[in-house]
Amino acid sequence: MQTSDRTTARRWPVVLGMVLPLLLIGAVVTGIWAWNNGHGPVARHDKAGTDAGKARDDIQSALEGAVGAITPQVAHSDGWYWVVRDPEHWDGEPRQTSTVYRMWSLQARIDPSRYEVLADQLARYWKAHGYRVGPFQNFAGANTGTFPTDERQISATSPDGVFVTLEMDTPGVSLKASLDGVRYAGTEVYGNDPSQPDRQLDAYTHQLNVAPPTADDPYWSHR
């Protein structure tokens, strides 16, 4: 019996020597996971944010509604989603929220004489669907510091919080939609950009540039 007790006593240090490193590794891995997933000491107080799938669908709906409100109809180029993750906390913890963007541009040339007509059409649509609509802004003739601009724009916020801007300027007209405070969920929920399948959605590499319009529209392209 004494021999058995001594054998057991000798085994304990061996067992502890195997178990303690595993427990330590588990604690470190758990801590890293908590730090990176919003459960650190600062990030755990963040708001959860809008579900990424809902944000995707709300942005899609806002753009479809705006384009559909244009009469006569104009074809558009279908820009894809891109995601900018919010800056990390002061202590280095990553935030679990992001801003999601998408931009469509009209493929027909829009004559400047039609800008205010276009803005009025969208303003009426937005107001009828519960958007908060801002003023029509006319920057025609203004100097940006580098060159004069003919830009006009009008913005609205949907009941779901999507911020949409109709921007009219050379070389074309764009509709930009964005939503802040979206729960960061990687890129899978947004799919792949069909025009650039290898582009990473979480890198802010897609600039807010309007594709030059190529089509002539019998109404929109003329005075």
DAFEN-V957727 format. One record per residue. N is the residue number from 1. RES is the residue in one small letter. D_FIRST is the distance of its C-alpha to the first C-alpha in Angstrom with 1 decimal. Layout:
N:RES:D_FIRST / N:RES:D_FIRST
This chain:
1:m:0.0 / 2:q:3.8 / 3:t:5.3 / 4:s:5.1 / 5:d:6.3 / 6:r:8.7 / 7:t:9.9 / 8:t:10.7 / 9:a:12.3 / 10:r:14.3 / 11:r:15.4 / 12:w:17.0 / 13:p:19.8 / 14:v:20.6 / 15:v:20.8 / 16:l:22.9 / 17:g:25.0 / 18:m:25.9 / 19:v:26.4 / 20:l:28.3 / 21:p:31.1 / 22:l:31.6 / 23:l:31.9 / 24:l:34.3 / 25:i:36.3 / 26:g:36.5 / 27:a:37.7 / 28:v:40.3 / 29:v:41.6 / 30:t:41.8 / 31:g:43.7 / 32:i:46.1 / 33:w:46.7 / 34:a:47.4 / 35:w:49.7 / 36:n:51.7 / 37:n:52.0 / 38:g:53.4 / 39:h:50.3 / 40:g:50.4 / 41:p:51.4 / 42:v:55.1 / 43:a:55.6 / 44:r:53.8 / 45:h:56.9 / 46:d:59.2 / 47:k:61.1 / 48:a:59.8 / 49:g:63.2 / 50:t:65.3 / 51:d:63.6 / 52:a:64.6 / 53:g:65.7 / 54:k:68.0 / 55:a:69.4 / 56:r:70.2 / 57:d:72.0 / 58:d:73.8 / 59:i:75.2 / 60:q:76.3 / 61:s:78.0 / 62:a:79.8 / 63:l:81.2 / 64:e:82.2 / 65:g:84.0 / 66:a:85.8 / 67:v:87.0 / 68:g:88.0 / 69:a:90.2 / 70:i:92.4 / 71:t:95.8 / 72:p:97.1 / 73:q:93.7 / 74:v:92.6 / 75:a:90.1 / 76:h:87.1 / 77:s:84.6 / 78:d:81.0 / 79:g:78.9 / 80:w:75.1 / 81:y:72.4 / 82:w:70.9 / 83:v:68.2 / 84:v:67.9 / 85:r:64.6 / 86:d:65.0 / 87:p:64.3 / 88:e:60.7 / 89:h:59.9 / 90:w:60.4 / 91:d:56.7 / 92:g:56.7 / 93:e:55.3 / 94:p:57.2 / 95:r:59.3 / 96:q:58.8 / 97:t:62.6 / 98:s:65.5 / 99:t:69.2 / 100:v:70.4 / 101:y:73.9 / 102:r:76.3 / 103:m:79.9 / 104:w:82.6 / 105:s:86.1 / 106:l:89.3 / 107:q:90.8 / 108:a:94.4 / 109:r:96.4 / 110:i:97.0 / 111:d:100.3 / 112:p:100.0 / 113:s:102.7 / 114:r:100.1 / 115:y:97.2 / 116:e:98.0 / 117:v:98.7 / 118:l:95.2 / 119:a:93.6 / 120:d:95.5 / 121:q:94.2 / 122:l:90.6 / 123:a:91.0 / 124:r:92.4 / 125:y:89.6 / 126:w:86.9 / 127:k:88.5 / 128:a:88.8 / 129:h:85.1 / 130:g:83.9 / 131:y:83.5 / 132:r:84.2 / 133:v:87.0 / 134:g:88.0 / 135:p:91.5 / 136:f:93.3 / 137:q:93.2 / 138:n:96.1 / 139:f:95.6 / 140:a:98.6 / 141:g:100.2 / 142:a:97.4 / 143:n:96.4 / 144:t:92.7 / 145:g:93.2 / 146:t:93.6 / 147:f:95.9 / 148:p:97.5 / 149:t:95.7 / 150:d:97.0 / 151:e:93.7 / 152:r:93.6 / 153:q:90.5 / 154:i:89.2 / 155:s:85.7 / 156:a:84.0 / 157:t:80.6 / 158:s:79.5 / 159:p:77.9 / 160:d:74.6 / 161:g:75.0 / 162:v:76.2 / 163:f:78.7 / 164:v:81.5 / 165:t:84.3 / 166:l:87.4 / 167:e:88.6 / 168:m:92.0 / 169:d:93.1 / 170:t:94.1 / 171:p:93.0 / 172:g:91.9 / 173:v:90.3 / 174:s:86.6 / 175:l:84.4 / 176:k:81.2 / 177:a:78.4 / 178:s:75.3 / 179:l:72.5 / 180:d:70.4 / 181:g:66.9 / 182:v:65.7 / 183:r:61.9 / 184:y:61.1 / 185:a:59.8 / 186:g:60.3 / 187:t:63.2 / 188:e:62.3 / 189:v:63.9 / 190:y:67.3 / 191:g:67.3 / 192:n:69.0 / 193:d:72.5 / 194:p:74.5 / 195:s:76.9 / 196:q:74.2 / 197:p:71.0 / 198:d:69.0 / 199:r:69.8 / 200:q:66.9 / 201:l:67.6 / 202:d:65.6 / 203:a:67.8 / 204:y:71.1 / 205:t:73.2 / 206:h:75.6 / 207:q:78.4 / 208:l:80.6 / 209:n:83.6 / 210:v:86.1 / 211:a:86.9 / 212:p:90.7 / 213:p:92.4 / 214:t:94.2 / 215:a:95.9 / 216:d:99.3 / 217:d:99.4 / 218:p:102.9 / 219:y:102.2 / 220:w:99.5 / 221:s:100.7 / 222:h:104.3 / 223:r:106.2
